[in-house]
Amino acid sequence: MNGVFRFVNGEFIDDTLRLINHNDSRMSVTILGIESSCDDTSAAVITDGLLRSNVIASQKVHEAYGGVVPELASRAHQQNIVPVVSEAIRQAGIDRSEISAIAYTRGPGLLGSLLVGTSFAKGMAIGLDIPLVDVNHLQAHVLSHFIKVNEDDRSPEFPFLCLLISGGNSQIIYVKEMNDMQILGKTIDDAAGEAFDKCAKVMGLPYPGGPHIDRLAKEGDPLRFSFSKPHIPGLDYSFSGLKTSFLYTLRDNLKEDPDFVKNNISDLCASLQKTIIDILLVKLKAAIKETGVKDVAIGGGVSANSGVREAVEKLCSDMGIRAWIPPRSFTTDNAAMVAIAGYYKYLDHEYSSLELPPFARVTI
Ligand code: KG4
């Protein structure tokens, strides 16, 4: 079913034309974005591409478990969604009647978490009698580079490459247009974020470990330890071998010195981070050469890493191309990226129907 459908007296009524006409008469387009794919409940308001609010409620409940517990995430979304959306609308200084459409993350992600945002977005769209726009979470990460915080903010030029690195994904994406993306390479096992988090866990660092490794790496020697790197063809990634190699280094050294981790934590973090960056950049460089792009962007939680940011800047500068490094607030899950992706779909009249279910697994 394509287009916009209203549920009236137990039946879907095709409302596409009415809404297209309705939209055309509007002076500006205001999108409310809703994100609930994992453990962040977020709502944001964007008007004509310009960010007006971006509220994120992170869930501390998972820290005690060393990872996201899906059932607890759904329950926390259920508690957070109403206050988070209200706060985003309040901070944007708008009235609900000014919202042109609601964009929500349809997937990929945890199904129970997605159901909360999806159901809320549908209910609100029905209540306000406005269109719904479903957004692919991965595309939203890529399109976060088009969020304008200031009127004169610039964005990458098409076609460009996006290195999308998060807790669940490690991909090199060729972005031809707003809605036309192709995955050139992806991880065949763990994601880069998992490598950070799992190695952090064995060192006894809190979850998520990525930011802790980033902080400790600043004081360490990146050349002190060496860990194995994958040798797989093409532009795909693999991080599981590195994880094992890291684990064996700890195991062997702990036999000699029970305080090995404590005494060497900065060097371990710096060396691990360097290895992850080396793995990421070898394939990124190859993809730049293969495609001949002039713009490279990064996105996803791991793109908040200071070493990754510096290394991508340097690689691009050495290759004479532009690097697009997002503000840290747009690297982890947020609704501003959902709102901007929804904004461009809305302009193309790509609406979603009320009957679309969320999806746990999907690619770009
Ligand atoms: O995109 P994201 O917020 O959501 C999921 O994919 O779930 O990414 C979360 C991942 C975690 O693995 C976290 O450790 C990592 O991003 N991360 C970092 C940093 N900040 C977040 N990894 C390395 N350095 C950081 N500064």
Residues whose N, C-alpha, C, O or C-beta is under 5 A from the ligand:
A	BS01	KG4	C38 S166 G167 G168 G193 E194 F196 D197 P208 G209 G210 P211 D214 G300 G301 V302 A304 N305 S306 T331 T332 D333
